[in-house]
Amino acid sequence: MKLRHTQLSLPAQGTWLPARLAHAPDVRGLVLLLQSPPARPGHEAIMTGALQRSGCATMALDLPSAREEAREPDSRYNIASLAERVLAILEWIENQPDLSTLPLGVLASGVASAAAMRAAARAPGRFGALCIFAGRPDLAGIAPLRALRTPTCFIVGRDDPRADILRQAFALIAAARDWRETDGGDPGEATEAMLAASMDIAAAWIDAHLPARAGADTAETLPPVTPRSSTAPALPPSSEE
């Protein structure tokens, strides 16, 4: 599959977000790679490469933009605003003939993971799969986490100091879910080899849960990867967000 790489600028809440699209007519689906802060040099290529090898187109965006981060570093923590941007991106995709029929998955990292989960909770059924890598899903809020119906995978470093907080967020999700641990601490600080292993997990999860593309011949579709089931400790009663 030969992908065409295109630099885009997408409208979102009165600003324009740079996006990197890799697409071909015969892709399996489209995966949004949502990042905040931006990936370390070279890491975005590893992340998108794993998804592309699974047969998907990719669209990578930083939420917020690098310019906004430089001018107002705390803008990345405005989860409500970033979630609106994800929904604006979704609306843009729905108006693109080459993209609108593709099943959608999301791979989100950092604070962008909270925005992705809020957006998915507000647009039930629109995203086929969600994968959280080195993220802060706890910032999504209790109500959006409980409302989420998109199959969701958490990729967490065994020694990540935020693991307990992430497991609490994981326990709130009622949708199909999987907790996968990788070597090291914060996956965001992983070596390239460790990152590649994590991306294989992400690609397998997304491939297993994306619905078939409309009009695709399912007779030759490979059987999905069966993710491992996982459990998380129950949380005490907590007030809604």
Buried (B, 14 or more C-beta within 10 A) or exposed (E): EEBEEEEBEBEBEEBEBBBBBBBBEEBBBBBBBBBBBBBEEEBBBBBBBBBBEBBBBBBBBBBBBEEBBEEEEEBBEBBEBBBBBBBBBBEBBEEBEBBEBBBBBBBBBBBBBBBBBBBBBBBEEBBBBBBBBBBBBBBBBBBBBBBBBBBBBBBBBEEBEBBEBBBBBBBBBEBBBBBBBBBBBBBBEBEEEBBBBBBEBBBBBBBBBBEEBEEBEEEEEEEEBEBEEBEBEEEEEEEEE
